[in-house]
Amino acid sequence: MERKRIYVCCGSGIATSTVISKKVKEAVEANKIPYTLEQCTVQQISSKVATLKPDLIVSSAQIPTDVKGVPVVMGRAFLTGIKKQETIDQIISILKQ
């Protein structure tokens, strides 16, 4: 399986995305999916997608721009614990396509 590119973004690109990144890494590694993960801000996501299109974006905030057909999963469940397994299942399903 090819290495999947994942962007994790939040408002500042630091605190929230770090927590979400850790949980996403755990889920992806548990499913033995090769990946590269990069954190950024919501404001950076449009230029990141234009430069290097990812397989998935996980965000804690609404993304204000068009991300050219890249699937976006809201990562708030990793912060609240509510519907966390559903979010993990959605991420794994997208990455296994």
Biopython code that builds the backbone (N, CA, C, O; Angstrom):
import numpy as np
from Bio.PDB.StructureBuilder import StructureBuilder

atoms = [
    (1, "MET", "N", (0.843, -1.185, 0.000)),
    (1, "MET", "CA", (0.000, 0.000, 0.000)),
    (1, "MET", "C", (0.884, 1.243, 0.000)),
    (1, "MET", "O", (1.873, 1.326, 0.730)),
    (2, "GLU", "N", (0.506, 2.199, -0.832)),
    (2, "GLU", "CA", (1.281, 3.439, -0.895)),
    (2, "GLU", "C", (1.106, 4.253, 0.382)),
    (2, "GLU", "O", (0.105, 4.126, 1.087)),
    (3, "ARG", "N", (2.077, 5.072, 0.658)),
    (3, "ARG", "CA", (2.051, 5.934, 1.848)),
    (3, "ARG", "C", (0.967, 6.996, 1.667)),
    (3, "ARG", "O", (0.933, 7.690, 0.650)),
    (4, "LYS", "N", (0.093, 7.117, 2.646)),
    (4, "LYS", "CA", (-1.003, 8.092, 2.597)),
    (4, "LYS", "C", (-0.549, 9.404, 3.232)),
    (4, "LYS", "O", (0.108, 9.404, 4.274)),
    (5, "ARG", "N", (-0.899, 10.509, 2.606)),
    (5, "ARG", "CA", (-0.541, 11.840, 3.113)),
    (5, "ARG", "C", (-1.751, 12.402, 3.859)),
    (5, "ARG", "O", (-2.854, 12.473, 3.318)),
    (6, "ILE", "N", (-1.518, 12.802, 5.121)),
    (6, "ILE", "CA", (-2.577, 13.335, 5.969)),
    (6, "ILE", "C", (-2.153, 14.710, 6.481)),
    (6, "ILE", "O", (-1.032, 14.883, 6.959)),
    (7, "TYR", "N", (-3.059, 15.691, 6.379)),
    (7, "TYR", "CA", (-2.843, 16.998, 6.990)),
    (7, "TYR", "C", (-3.805, 17.118, 8.169)),
    (7, "TYR", "O", (-4.995, 16.828, 8.041)),
    (8, "VAL", "N", (-3.287, 17.543, 9.309)),
    (8, "VAL", "CA", (-4.124, 17.804, 10.482)),
    (8, "VAL", "C", (-4.035, 19.295, 10.746)),
    (8, "VAL", "O", (-2.943, 19.833, 10.934)),
    (9, "CYS", "N", (-5.188, 19.972, 10.760)),
    (9, "CYS", "CA", (-5.148, 21.416, 10.946)),
    (9, "CYS", "C", (-6.102, 21.896, 12.034)),
    (9, "CYS", "O", (-7.110, 21.262, 12.345)),
    (10, "CYS", "N", (-5.740, 23.037, 12.592)),
    (10, "CYS", "CA", (-6.573, 23.717, 13.584)),
    (10, "CYS", "C", (-6.325, 25.210, 13.433)),
    (10, "CYS", "O", (-5.595, 25.634, 12.537)),
    (11, "GLY", "N", (-6.919, 25.993, 14.291)),
    (11, "GLY", "CA", (-6.777, 27.451, 14.183)),
    (11, "GLY", "C", (-5.349, 27.939, 14.252)),
    (11, "GLY", "O", (-4.942, 28.783, 13.453)),
    (12, "SER", "N", (-4.568, 27.412, 15.210)),
    (12, "SER", "CA", (-3.192, 27.893, 15.391)),
    (12, "SER", "C", (-2.136, 26.955, 14.817)),
    (12, "SER", "O", (-0.987, 27.356, 14.628)),
    (13, "GLY", "N", (-2.517, 25.712, 14.538)),
    (13, "GLY", "CA", (-1.548, 24.738, 14.029)),
    (13, "GLY", "C", (-0.663, 24.159, 15.117)),
    (13, "GLY", "O", (0.323, 23.483, 14.822)),
    (14, "ILE", "N", (-1.010, 24.421, 16.386)),
    (14, "ILE", "CA", (-0.162, 23.951, 17.480)),
    (14, "ILE", "C", (-0.926, 23.040, 18.435)),
    (14, "ILE", "O", (-0.815, 21.818, 18.341)),
    (15, "ALA", "N", (-1.691, 23.611, 19.341)),
    (15, "ALA", "CA", (-2.260, 22.847, 20.461)),
    (15, "ALA", "C", (-3.264, 21.773, 20.036)),
    (15, "ALA", "O", (-3.025, 20.582, 20.237)),
    (16, "THR", "N", (-4.358, 22.186, 19.462)),
    (16, "THR", "CA", (-5.417, 21.243, 19.113)),
    (16, "THR", "C", (-4.952, 20.229, 18.078)),
    (16, "THR", "O", (-5.250, 19.040, 18.193)),
    (17, "SER", "N", (-4.224, 20.694, 17.070)),
    (17, "SER", "CA", (-3.781, 19.765, 16.028)),
    (17, "SER", "C", (-2.772, 18.749, 16.574)),
    (17, "SER", "O", (-2.666, 17.642, 16.047)),
    (18, "THR", "N", (-2.035, 19.113, 17.618)),
    (18, "THR", "CA", (-1.091, 18.167, 18.222)),
    (18, "THR", "C", (-1.841, 17.015, 18.888)),
    (18, "THR", "O", (-1.462, 15.853, 18.741)),
    (19, "VAL", "N", (-2.893, 17.340, 19.611)),
    (19, "VAL", "CA", (-3.717, 16.312, 20.258)),
    (19, "VAL", "C", (-4.361, 15.415, 19.200)),
    (19, "VAL", "O", (-4.324, 14.190, 19.311)),
    (20, "ILE", "N", (-4.945, 16.029, 18.185)),
    (20, "ILE", "CA", (-5.608, 15.259, 17.124)),
    (20, "ILE", "C", (-4.585, 14.422, 16.367)),
    (20, "ILE", "O", (-4.858, 13.261, 16.063)),
    (21, "SER", "N", (-3.419, 14.972, 16.057)),
    (21, "SER", "CA", (-2.379, 14.227, 15.330)),
    (21, "SER", "C", (-1.998, 12.951, 16.058)),
    (21, "SER", "O", (-1.861, 11.894, 15.443)),
    (22, "LYS", "N", (-1.827, 13.053, 17.371)),
    (22, "LYS", "CA", (-1.443, 11.894, 18.169)),
    (22, "LYS", "C", (-2.488, 10.785, 18.039)),
    (22, "LYS", "O", (-2.137, 9.618, 17.864)),
    (23, "LYS", "N", (-3.756, 11.145, 18.123)),
    (23, "LYS", "CA", (-4.846, 10.158, 18.045)),
    (23, "LYS", "C", (-4.958, 9.578, 16.634)),
    (23, "LYS", "O", (-5.206, 8.383, 16.473)),
    (24, "VAL", "N", (-4.776, 10.415, 15.617)),
    (24, "VAL", "CA", (-4.832, 9.935, 14.231)),
    (24, "VAL", "C", (-3.685, 8.958, 13.979)),
    (24, "VAL", "O", (-3.890, 7.906, 13.372)),
    (25, "LYS", "N", (-2.477, 9.299, 14.443)),
    (25, "LYS", "CA", (-1.322, 8.402, 14.281)),
    (25, "LYS", "C", (-1.596, 7.044, 14.919)),
    (25, "LYS", "O", (-1.320, 6.006, 14.316)),
    (26, "GLU", "N", (-2.139, 7.047, 16.140)),
    (26, "GLU", "CA", (-2.440, 5.790, 16.827)),
    (26, "GLU", "C", (-3.410, 4.935, 16.011)),
    (26, "GLU", "O", (-3.205, 3.731, 15.862)),
    (27, "ALA", "N", (-4.457, 5.554, 15.487)),
    (27, "ALA", "CA", (-5.468, 4.823, 14.723)),
    (27, "ALA", "C", (-4.896, 4.271, 13.417)),
    (27, "ALA", "O", (-5.147, 3.119, 13.061)),
    (28, "VAL", "N", (-4.132, 5.093, 12.713)),
    (28, "VAL", "CA", (-3.576, 4.686, 11.420)),
    (28, "VAL", "C", (-2.533, 3.578, 11.612)),
    (28, "VAL", "O", (-2.503, 2.611, 10.852)),
    (29, "GLU", "N", (-1.687, 3.726, 12.624)),
    (29, "GLU", "CA", (-0.673, 2.696, 12.892)),
    (29, "GLU", "C", (-1.314, 1.383, 13.336)),
    (29, "GLU", "O", (-0.843, 0.308, 12.965)),
    (30, "ALA", "N", (-2.382, 1.461, 14.124)),
    (30, "ALA", "CA", (-3.086, 0.247, 14.562)),
    (30, "ALA", "C", (-3.668, -0.517, 13.372)),
    (30, "ALA", "O", (-3.838, -1.735, 13.431)),
    (31, "ASN", "N", (-3.973, 0.211, 12.290)),
    (31, "ASN", "CA", (-4.513, -0.408, 11.080)),
    (31, "ASN", "C", (-3.437, -0.672, 10.033)),
    (31, "ASN", "O", (-3.740, -1.029, 8.895)),
    (32, "LYS", "N", (-2.170, -0.491, 10.430)),
    (32, "LYS", "CA", (-1.017, -0.790, 9.575)),
    (32, "LYS", "C", (-1.078, -0.108, 8.201)),
    (32, "LYS", "O", (-0.791, -0.711, 7.168)),
    (33, "ILE", "N", (-1.462, 1.166, 8.234)),
    (33, "ILE", "CA", (-1.509, 1.962, 7.009)),
    (33, "ILE", "C", (-0.278, 2.866, 6.993)),
    (33, "ILE", "O", (-0.097, 3.662, 7.913)),
    (34, "PRO", "N", (0.576, 2.762, 5.964)),
    (34, "PRO", "CA", (1.733, 3.656, 5.886)),
    (34, "PRO", "C", (1.262, 5.095, 5.627)),
    (34, "PRO", "O", (0.359, 5.319, 4.821)),
    (35, "TYR", "N", (1.866, 6.048, 6.300)),
    (35, "TYR", "CA", (1.383, 7.429, 6.188)),
    (35, "TYR", "C", (2.493, 8.445, 6.423)),
    (35, "TYR", "O", (3.557, 8.131, 6.956)),
    (36, "THR", "N", (2.205, 9.682, 6.003)),
    (36, "THR", "CA", (2.991, 10.853, 6.371)),
    (36, "THR", "C", (1.972, 11.833, 6.923)),
    (36, "THR", "O", (0.915, 12.026, 6.322)),
    (37, "LEU", "N", (2.270, 12.452, 8.052)),
    (37, "LEU", "CA", (1.315, 13.373, 8.671)),
    (37, "LEU", "C", (2.002, 14.709, 8.907)),
    (37, "LEU", "O", (3.141, 14.777, 9.368)),
    (38, "GLU", "N", (1.277, 15.763, 8.576)),
    (38, "GLU", "CA", (1.816, 17.113, 8.766)),
    (38, "GLU", "C", (0.750, 17.985, 9.420)),
    (38, "GLU", "O", (-0.421, 17.923, 9.048)),
    (39, "GLN", "N", (1.153, 18.793, 10.388)),
    (39, "GLN", "CA", (0.248, 19.725, 11.045)),
    (39, "GLN", "C", (0.362, 21.098, 10.404)),
    (39, "GLN", "O", (1.434, 21.501, 9.954)),
    (40, "CYS", "N", (-0.765, 21.815, 10.369)),
    (40, "CYS", "CA", (-0.759, 23.174, 9.833)),
    (40, "CYS", "C", (-1.975, 23.924, 10.364)),
    (40, "CYS", "O", (-2.789, 23.370, 11.103)),
    (41, "THR", "N", (-2.086, 25.192, 9.975)),
    (41, "THR", "CA", (-3.264, 25.972, 10.369)),
    (41, "THR", "C", (-4.334, 25.841, 9.293)),
    (41, "THR", "O", (-4.054, 25.449, 8.160)),
    (42, "VAL", "N", (-5.551, 26.172, 9.665)),
    (42, "VAL", "CA", (-6.652, 26.154, 8.696)),
    (42, "VAL", "C", (-6.351, 27.128, 7.554)),
    (42, "VAL", "O", (-6.687, 26.861, 6.400)),
    (43, "GLN", "N", (-5.719, 28.253, 7.879)),
    (43, "GLN", "CA", (-5.398, 29.254, 6.853)),
    (43, "GLN", "C", (-4.367, 28.734, 5.845)),
    (43, "GLN", "O", (-4.360, 29.176, 4.696)),
    (44, "GLN", "N", (-3.508, 27.816, 6.252)),
    (44, "GLN", "CA", (-2.466, 27.281, 5.361)),
    (44, "GLN", "C", (-2.969, 26.157, 4.454)),
    (44, "GLN", "O", (-2.314, 25.820, 3.468)),
    (45, "ILE", "N", (-4.111, 25.584, 4.776)),
    (45, "ILE", "CA", (-4.518, 24.334, 4.128)),
    (45, "ILE", "C", (-4.694, 24.472, 2.611)),
    (45, "ILE", "O", (-4.336, 23.560, 1.865)),
    (46, "SER", "N", (-5.236, 25.587, 2.154)),
    (46, "SER", "CA", (-5.453, 25.766, 0.720)),
    (46, "SER", "C", (-4.145, 25.705, -0.067)),
    (46, "SER", "O", (-4.071, 25.019, -1.087)),
    (47, "SER", "N", (-3.116, 26.413, 0.392)),
    (47, "SER", "CA", (-1.835, 26.393, -0.323)),
    (47, "SER", "C", (-1.158, 25.027, -0.177)),
    (47, "SER", "O", (-0.482, 24.573, -1.101)),
    (48, "LYS", "N", (-1.332, 24.372, 0.966)),
    (48, "LYS", "CA", (-0.750, 23.028, 1.154)),
    (48, "LYS", "C", (-1.369, 22.047, 0.159)),
    (48, "LYS", "O", (-0.663, 21.246, -0.454)),
    (49, "VAL", "N", (-2.696, 22.116, 0.001)),
    (49, "VAL", "CA", (-3.388, 21.216, -0.929)),
    (49, "VAL", "C", (-2.941, 21.492, -2.364)),
    (49, "VAL", "O", (-2.767, 20.565, -3.155)),
    (50, "ALA", "N", (-2.758, 22.761, -2.692)),
    (50, "ALA", "CA", (-2.319, 23.124, -4.051)),
    (50, "ALA", "C", (-0.913, 22.611, -4.327)),
    (50, "ALA", "O", (-0.608, 22.219, -5.453)),
    (51, "THR", "N", (-0.052, 22.610, -3.308)),
    (51, "THR", "CA", (1.332, 22.172, -3.466)),
    (51, "THR", "C", (1.440, 20.649, -3.503)),
    (51, "THR", "O", (2.071, 20.088, -4.398)),
    (52, "LEU", "N", (0.835, 20.001, -2.549)),
    (52, "LEU", "CA", (0.945, 18.556, -2.415)),
    (52, "LEU", "C", (-0.384, 18.011, -1.917)),
    (52, "LEU", "O", (-0.672, 18.033, -0.720)),
    (53, "LYS", "N", (-1.180, 17.526, -2.848)),
    (53, "LYS", "CA", (-2.541, 17.087, -2.516)),
    (53, "LYS", "C", (-2.512, 15.879, -1.570)),
    (53, "LYS", "O", (-1.912, 14.853, -1.889)),
    (54, "PRO", "N", (-3.161, 16.007, -0.404)),
    (54, "PRO", "CA", (-3.185, 14.893, 0.550)),
    (54, "PRO", "C", (-4.304, 13.909, 0.245)),
    (54, "PRO", "O", (-5.176, 14.178, -0.581)),
    (55, "ASP", "N", (-4.269, 12.772, 0.919)),
    (55, "ASP", "CA", (-5.349, 11.796, 0.809)),
    (55, "ASP", "C", (-6.474, 12.128, 1.779)),
    (55, "ASP", "O", (-7.611, 11.689, 1.601)),
    (56, "LEU", "N", (-6.142, 12.917, 2.819)),
    (56, "LEU", "CA", (-7.118, 13.221, 3.858)),
    (56, "LEU", "C", (-6.701, 14.470, 4.637)),
    (56, "LEU", "O", (-5.516, 14.707, 4.873)),
    (57, "ILE", "N", (-7.704, 15.262, 5.031)),
    (57, "ILE", "CA", (-7.500, 16.380, 5.942)),
    (57, "ILE", "C", (-8.351, 16.111, 7.178)),
    (57, "ILE", "O", (-9.544, 15.825, 7.068)),
    (58, "VAL", "N", (-7.736, 16.202, 8.355)),
    (58, "VAL", "CA", (-8.472, 16.108, 9.612)),
    (58, "VAL", "C", (-8.361, 17.478, 10.255)),
    (58, "VAL", "O", (-7.258, 17.978, 10.472)),
    (59, "SER", "N", (-9.509, 18.092, 10.562)),
    (59, "SER", "CA", (-9.500, 19.465, 11.064)),
    (59, "SER", "C", (-10.366, 19.606, 12.308)),
    (59, "SER", "O", (-11.374, 18.918, 12.468)),
    (60, "SER", "N", (-9.948, 20.515, 13.185)),
    (60, "SER", "CA", (-10.763, 20.823, 14.362)),
    (60, "SER", "C", (-11.683, 22.006, 14.085)),
    (60, "SER", "O", (-12.582, 22.292, 14.876)),
    (61, "ALA", "N", (-11.465, 22.690, 12.972)),
    (61, "ALA", "CA", (-12.254, 23.872, 12.630)),
    (61, "ALA", "C", (-12.784, 23.746, 11.202)),
    (61, "ALA", "O", (-12.274, 22.964, 10.400)),
    (62, "GLN", "N", (-13.801, 24.520, 10.909)),
    (62, "GLN", "CA", (-14.349, 24.546, 9.557)),
    (62, "GLN", "C", (-13.285, 25.081, 8.613)),
    (62, "GLN", "O", (-12.624, 26.074, 8.915)),
    (63, "ILE", "N", (-13.121, 24.430, 7.478)),
    (63, "ILE", "CA", (-12.127, 24.885, 6.496)),
    (63, "ILE", "C", (-12.820, 25.880, 5.558)),
    (63, "ILE", "O", (-13.795, 25.531, 4.893)),
    (64, "PRO", "N", (-12.314, 27.120, 5.507)),
    (64, "PRO", "CA", (-13.010, 28.185, 4.777)),
    (64, "PRO", "C", (-12.814, 28.167, 3.258)),
    (64, "PRO", "O", (-13.449, 28.948, 2.549)),
    (65, "THR", "N", (-11.949, 27.292, 2.752)),
    (65, "THR", "CA", (-11.658, 27.317, 1.319)),
    (65, "THR", "C", (-11.964, 25.972, 0.673)),
    (65, "THR", "O", (-12.186, 24.974, 1.358)),
    (66, "ASP", "N", (-11.972, 25.964, -0.637)),
    (66, "ASP", "CA", (-12.171, 24.738, -1.400)),
    (66, "ASP", "C", (-10.890, 23.918, -1.344)),
    (66, "ASP", "O", (-9.805, 24.448, -1.585)),
    (67, "VAL", "N", (-11.002, 22.640, -1.031)),
    (67, "VAL", "CA", (-9.817, 21.791, -0.941)),
    (67, "VAL", "C", (-9.766, 20.771, -2.083)),
    (67, "VAL", "O", (-9.187, 19.693, -1.946)),
    (68, "LYS", "N", (-10.383, 21.134, -3.207)),
    (68, "LYS", "CA", (-10.252, 20.383, -4.461)),
    (68, "LYS", "C", (-10.546, 18.885, -4.322)),
    (68, "LYS", "O", (-9.764, 18.049, -4.775)),
    (69, "GLY", "N", (-11.661, 18.559, -3.703)),
    (69, "GLY", "CA", (-12.087, 17.163, -3.645)),
    (69, "GLY", "C", (-11.375, 16.298, -2.622)),
    (69, "GLY", "O", (-11.576, 15.083, -2.609)),
    (70, "VAL", "N", (-10.553, 16.880, -1.767)),
    (70, "VAL", "CA", (-9.866, 16.105, -0.726)),
    (70, "VAL", "C", (-10.863, 15.853, 0.411)),
    (70, "VAL", "O", (-11.503, 16.793, 0.883)),
    (71, "PRO", "N", (-11.003, 14.599, 0.858)),
    (71, "PRO", "CA", (-11.922, 14.334, 1.968)),
    (71, "PRO", "C", (-11.475, 15.044, 3.251)),
    (71, "PRO", "O", (-10.292, 15.061, 3.593)),
    (72, "VAL", "N", (-12.452, 15.627, 3.947)),
    (72, "VAL", "CA", (-12.186, 16.325, 5.207)),
    (72, "VAL", "C", (-12.992, 15.648, 6.306)),
    (72, "VAL", "O", (-14.201, 15.453, 6.177)),
    (73, "VAL", "N", (-12.306, 15.291, 7.390)),
    (73, "VAL", "CA", (-12.962, 14.706, 8.555)),
    (73, "VAL", "C", (-12.807, 15.687, 9.707)),
    (73, "VAL", "O", (-11.707, 16.173, 9.972)),
    (74, "MET", "N", (-13.899, 15.975, 10.385)),
    (74, "MET", "CA", (-13.836, 16.847, 11.561)),
    (74, "MET", "C", (-13.246, 16.040, 12.716)),
    (74, "MET", "O", (-13.739, 14.961, 13.045)),
    (75, "GLY", "N", (-12.191, 16.571, 13.326)),
    (75, "GLY", "CA", (-11.467, 15.848, 14.368)),
    (75, "GLY", "C", (-11.858, 16.195, 15.789)),
    (75, "GLY", "O", (-11.168, 15.801, 16.729)),
    (76, "ARG", "N", (-12.951, 16.923, 15.970)),
    (76, "ARG", "CA", (-13.349, 17.333, 17.322)),
    (76, "ARG", "C", (-13.602, 16.154, 18.246)),
    (76, "ARG", "O", (-13.454, 16.276, 19.462)),
    (77, "ALA", "N", (-13.982, 15.013, 17.683)),
    (77, "ALA", "CA", (-14.258, 13.824, 18.506)),
    (77, "ALA", "C", (-13.024, 13.400, 19.301)),
    (77, "ALA", "O", (-13.151, 12.818, 20.378)),
    (78, "PHE", "N", (-11.843, 13.686, 18.779)),
    (78, "PHE", "CA", (-10.611, 13.337, 19.495)),
    (78, "PHE", "C", (-10.386, 14.246, 20.705)),
    (78, "PHE", "O", (-9.594, 13.922, 21.589)),
    (79, "LEU", "N", (-11.076, 15.367, 20.739)),
    (79, "LEU", "CA", (-10.968, 16.303, 21.861)),
    (79, "LEU", "C", (-12.064, 16.055, 22.895)),
    (79, "LEU", "O", (-11.837, 16.167, 24.100)),
    (80, "THR", "N", (-13.262, 15.714, 22.399)),
    (80, "THR", "CA", (-14.408, 15.545, 23.298)),
    (80, "THR", "C", (-14.631, 14.096, 23.712)),
    (80, "THR", "O", (-15.209, 13.826, 24.765)),
    (81, "GLY", "N", (-14.164, 13.156, 22.869)),
    (81, "GLY", "CA", (-14.424, 11.743, 23.134)),
    (81, "GLY", "C", (-15.766, 11.287, 22.582)),
    (81, "GLY", "O", (-16.040, 10.087, 22.539)),
    (82, "ILE", "N", (-16.611, 12.232, 22.156)),
    (82, "ILE", "CA", (-17.939, 11.909, 21.636)),
    (82, "ILE", "C", (-17.812, 11.462, 20.183)),
    (82, "ILE", "O", (-17.281, 12.188, 19.342)),
    (83, "LYS", "N", (-18.307, 10.253, 19.899)),
    (83, "LYS", "CA", (-18.267, 9.655, 18.547)),
    (83, "LYS", "C", (-16.836, 9.457, 18.052)),
    (83, "LYS", "O", (-16.580, 9.513, 16.849)),
    (84, "LYS", "N", (-15.911, 9.227, 18.969)),
    (84, "LYS", "CA", (-14.503, 9.046, 18.601)),
    (84, "LYS", "C", (-14.320, 7.835, 17.690)),
    (84, "LYS", "O", (-13.622, 7.922, 16.679)),
    (85, "GLN", "N", (-14.941, 6.705, 18.037)),
    (85, "GLN", "CA", (-14.769, 5.498, 17.221)),
    (85, "GLN", "C", (-15.342, 5.695, 15.815)),
    (85, "GLN", "O", (-14.770, 5.211, 14.839)),
    (86, "GLU", "N", (-16.466, 6.400, 15.712)),
    (86, "GLU", "CA", (-17.042, 6.685, 14.389)),
    (86, "GLU", "C", (-16.061, 7.507, 13.548)),
    (86, "GLU", "O", (-15.910, 7.274, 12.348)),
    (87, "THR", "N", (-15.404, 8.460, 14.186)),
    (87, "THR", "CA", (-14.427, 9.302, 13.484)),
    (87, "THR", "C", (-13.235, 8.468, 13.033)),
    (87, "THR", "O", (-12.765, 8.614, 11.905)),
    (88, "ILE", "N", (-12.743, 7.593, 13.908)),
    (88, "ILE", "CA", (-11.635, 6.699, 13.542)),
    (88, "ILE", "C", (-12.047, 5.818, 12.368)),
    (88, "ILE", "O", (-11.285, 5.665, 11.412)),
    (89, "ASP", "N", (-13.239, 5.239, 12.430)),
    (89, "ASP", "CA", (-13.722, 4.373, 11.340)),
    (89, "ASP", "C", (-13.794, 5.137, 10.020)),
    (89, "ASP", "O", (-13.449, 4.601, 8.967)),
    (90, "GLN", "N", (-14.240, 6.383, 10.080)),
    (90, "GLN", "CA", (-14.334, 7.207, 8.873)),
    (90, "GLN", "C", (-12.944, 7.468, 8.287)),
    (90, "GLN", "O", (-12.756, 7.372, 7.074)),
    (91, "ILE", "N", (-11.982, 7.794, 9.132)),
    (91, "ILE", "CA", (-10.603, 8.036, 8.692)),
    (91, "ILE", "C", (-10.009, 6.792, 8.042)),
    (91, "ILE", "O", (-9.434, 6.871, 6.957)),
    (92, "ILE", "N", (-10.145, 5.650, 8.698)),
    (92, "ILE", "CA", (-9.581, 4.404, 8.177)),
    (92, "ILE", "C", (-10.246, 4.023, 6.851)),
    (92, "ILE", "O", (-9.577, 3.578, 5.919)),
    (93, "SER", "N", (-11.553, 4.201, 6.776)),
    (93, "SER", "CA", (-12.269, 3.896, 5.543)),
    (93, "SER", "C", (-11.762, 4.732, 4.376)),
    (93, "SER", "O", (-11.569, 4.211, 3.277)),
    (94, "ILE", "N", (-11.547, 6.013, 4.602)),
    (94, "ILE", "CA", (-11.036, 6.904, 3.537)),
    (94, "ILE", "C", (-9.630, 6.489, 3.124)),
    (94, "ILE", "O", (-9.319, 6.443, 1.934)),
    (95, "LEU", "N", (-8.779, 6.188, 4.103)),
    (95, "LEU", "CA", (-7.380, 5.863, 3.796)),
    (95, "LEU", "C", (-7.227, 4.499, 3.125)),
    (95, "LEU", "O", (-6.237, 4.262, 2.432)),
    (96, "LYS", "N", (-8.181, 3.611, 3.318)),
    (96, "LYS", "CA", (-8.083, 2.291, 2.690)),
    (96, "LYS", "C", (-8.605, 2.264, 1.261)),
    (96, "LYS", "O", (-8.506, 1.240, 0.586)),
    (97, "GLN", "N", (-9.158, 3.371, 0.793)),
    (97, "GLN", "CA", (-9.684, 3.421, -0.585)),
    (97, "GLN", "C", (-8.565, 3.423, -1.598)),
    (97, "GLN", "O", (-8.822, 3.462, -2.802)),
]
sb = StructureBuilder()
sb.init_structure("model")
sb.init_model(0)
sb.init_chain("A")
sb.init_seg("    ")
for serial, (resi, resn, name, xyz) in enumerate(atoms, 1):
    if name == "N":
        sb.init_residue(resn, " ", resi, " ")
    sb.init_atom(name, np.array(xyz, "f"), 0.0, 1.0, " ", f" {name:<3s}", serial, name[0])
structure = sb.get_structure()
